[in-house]
Amino acid sequence: MTRRAVAALLVLAIALATGVAWWQARRPPGETGFASFAAMPPRVTTAVVRALPFETTTRAVGTVEAAEQVTVTARATGTVERILFKEGQRVARGAPLVELDAGQEQAGLAAARVEENEAARQARRLQALRGQQLIAQAEVDEANARWDAARAQRAQAAAALAERRITAPFTGVIGLRQVSPGALVEPGTPIATLATVEHLTLAFRLPSELLPRLRSGLAVQVHVPGFDTTFTGRISEIDNRVDPATRAIAVEADLADGNGLRPGLFVSVDVVLASRHAPAVPETSVLHAGPATFVYTLQDGTARRRDVILGERRPGLVEIREGLAPGEVVITSGTQKVEDGRPVQAAPEPS
């Protein structure tokens, strides 16, 4: 070995001896060597168990529907003479939408009125003669019968004329028209779709096993593709039978505010089956060992293992159904070196 190597080893030995002497001088009384470092309690962060609201939900897909919706159709054969609405217009119940040619019906109604007036005149004249005992009662009865028949014919003619005017069956918004002036229509020919847009409902299906938990009034949260808003509503109707093919039950919900929505939209529905306040801890505090789920609580500076049963989750948090109570303190990080019954150095977790 060269002199240079021997000198280097000598310098290294002196430095090592100096470091050991410095360590021995700074260690607390009663501790020996590096064992004191190994015996230091591990550093951990903690959080307080809080009671937070949780919801048990189930998800389904559904369709937005109008509370009232109908395809307005013609009730008689005829030619479209006038269209009295604009597409997308709000119309009141009974408002005229389309008029068909009605010349023949108007003439028939005029003739029926003439016949009714003549029958009425004859009946009144014969009643006056009967009052003077100049004719038999049978003639008066026959005249009254002719008057009744004329009234019926006049009502029938008025009804035929009314069928030439197509009106709105309820208040709503009219859709795109499907006929044009001059078009020949027949009974059942679609004119346009009329729907209510202020009051919208939601139709969806749920598995039959949820039937015991379903009831009117349960809250629903509606997510519509393309809309940033989450719409809300409540279950209004539950079908009285389960579909034997799908084992699902049909459900309807009323939307509280469907502003901007239209019937026919595809939506995602979260039904809130139950809501409650329960203890919650950060997800980082939950540990697993085989089938067991547990946390470490902090009691008088010592870690204590506590088996727990988990529930629903929220972003960064998990519900504790059994095993913890609000106000207790759990260890959230540094659990790799934590053991049950071992002291720890704890600091609160940053908010």
URBEL-V21523 format. One record per residue. N is the residue number from 1. RES is the residue in one small letter. PHI is phi as a letter, one per 20 degrees, with the letter a starting at -180 (* if undefined). Layout:
# URBEL-V21523
n=<N;N>
res=<RES;RES>
phi=<PHI;PHI>
This chain:
# URBEL-V21523
n=<1;2;3;4;5;6;7;8;9;10;11;12;13;14;15;16;17;18;19;20;21;22;23;24;25;26;27;28;29;30;31;32;33;34;35;36;37;38;39;40;41;42;43;44;45;46;47;48;49;50;51;52;53;54;55;56;57;58;59;60;61;62;63;64;65;66;67;68;69;70;71;72;73;74;75;76;77;78;79;80;81;82;83;84;85;86;87;88;89;90;91;92;93;94;95;96;97;98;99;100;101;102;103;104;105;106;107;108;109;110;111;112;113;114;115;116;117;118;119;120;121;122;123;124;125;126;127;128;129;130;131;132;133;134;135;136;137;138;139;140;141;142;143;144;145;146;147;148;149;150;151;152;153;154;155;156;157;158;159;160;161;162;163;164;165;166;167;168;169;170;171;172;173;174;175;176;177;178;179;180;181;182;183;184;185;186;187;188;189;190;191;192;193;194;195;196;197;198;199;200;201;202;203;204;205;206;207;208;209;210;211;212;213;214;215;216;217;218;219;220;221;222;223;224;225;226;227;228;229;230;231;232;233;234;235;236;237;238;239;240;241;242;243;244;245;246;247;248;249;250;251;252;253;254;255;256;257;258;259;260;261;262;263;264;265;266;267;268;269;270;271;272;273;274;275;276;277;278;279;280;281;282;283;284;285;286;287;288;289;290;291;292;293;294;295;296;297;298;299;300;301;302;303;304;305;306;307;308;309;310;311;312;313;314;315;316;317;318;319;320;321;322;323;324;325;326;327;328;329;330;331;332;333;334;335;336;337;338;339;340;341;342;343;344;345;346;347;348;349;350;351>
res=<m;t;r;r;a;v;a;a;l;l;v;l;a;i;a;l;a;t;g;v;a;w;w;q;a;r;r;p;p;g;e;t;g;f;a;s;f;a;a;m;p;p;r;v;t;t;a;v;v;r;a;l;p;f;e;t;t;t;r;a;v;g;t;v;e;a;a;e;q;v;t;v;t;a;r;a;t;g;t;v;e;r;i;l;f;k;e;g;q;r;v;a;r;g;a;p;l;v;e;l;d;a;g;q;e;q;a;g;l;a;a;a;r;v;e;e;n;e;a;a;r;q;a;r;r;l;q;a;l;r;g;q;q;l;i;a;q;a;e;v;d;e;a;n;a;r;w;d;a;a;r;a;q;r;a;q;a;a;a;a;l;a;e;r;r;i;t;a;p;f;t;g;v;i;g;l;r;q;v;s;p;g;a;l;v;e;p;g;t;p;i;a;t;l;a;t;v;e;h;l;t;l;a;f;r;l;p;s;e;l;l;p;r;l;r;s;g;l;a;v;q;v;h;v;p;g;f;d;t;t;f;t;g;r;i;s;e;i;d;n;r;v;d;p;a;t;r;a;i;a;v;e;a;d;l;a;d;g;n;g;l;r;p;g;l;f;v;s;v;d;v;v;l;a;s;r;h;a;p;a;v;p;e;t;s;v;l;h;a;g;p;a;t;f;v;y;t;l;q;d;g;t;a;r;r;r;d;v;i;l;g;e;r;r;p;g;l;v;e;i;r;e;g;l;a;p;g;e;v;v;i;t;s;g;t;q;k;v;e;d;g;r;p;v;q;a;a;p;e;p;s>
phi=<*;f;f;f;f;f;f;f;f;f;f;f;f;f;f;f;f;f;f;f;f;f;f;f;f;e;f;f;f;n;e;c;l;f;f;f;f;f;e;f;f;f;e;c;d;c;b;e;f;d;e;c;f;c;c;e;c;c;d;b;d;b;c;f;c;f;f;c;b;b;e;f;c;f;d;b;e;r;e;f;e;b;d;d;c;d;f;n;e;e;c;e;f;n;f;f;d;b;d;e;g;c;g;f;f;f;f;f;f;f;f;f;f;f;f;f;f;f;f;f;f;f;f;f;f;f;f;f;f;f;f;e;m;e;c;e;f;f;f;f;f;f;f;f;f;f;f;f;f;f;f;f;f;f;f;f;f;f;f;f;f;f;f;e;d;e;d;f;f;b;f;a;d;e;e;f;f;d;c;c;g;n;f;e;d;c;g;n;f;f;d;a;e;d;b;e;d;f;d;d;c;c;d;b;c;c;f;f;f;e;g;f;d;e;a;f;o;f;f;c;d;d;d;d;g;n;d;e;e;e;e;c;a;b;f;d;c;c;f;e;b;e;f;f;f;d;l;c;d;e;c;c;c;e;e;f;b;d;g;n;e;c;g;o;f;e;c;d;c;d;e;e;f;b;c;a;d;b;f;c;c;f;f;f;e;e;c;c;b;m;f;e;c;b;c;d;e;d;c;l;m;c;e;c;f;c;f;c;d;e;c;f;c;c;g;n;c;c;f;d;e;b;o;c;c;g;n;f;d;d;e;d;b;n;f;f;d;e;c;f;n;e;f;c;d;d;c;f;f;g;f>
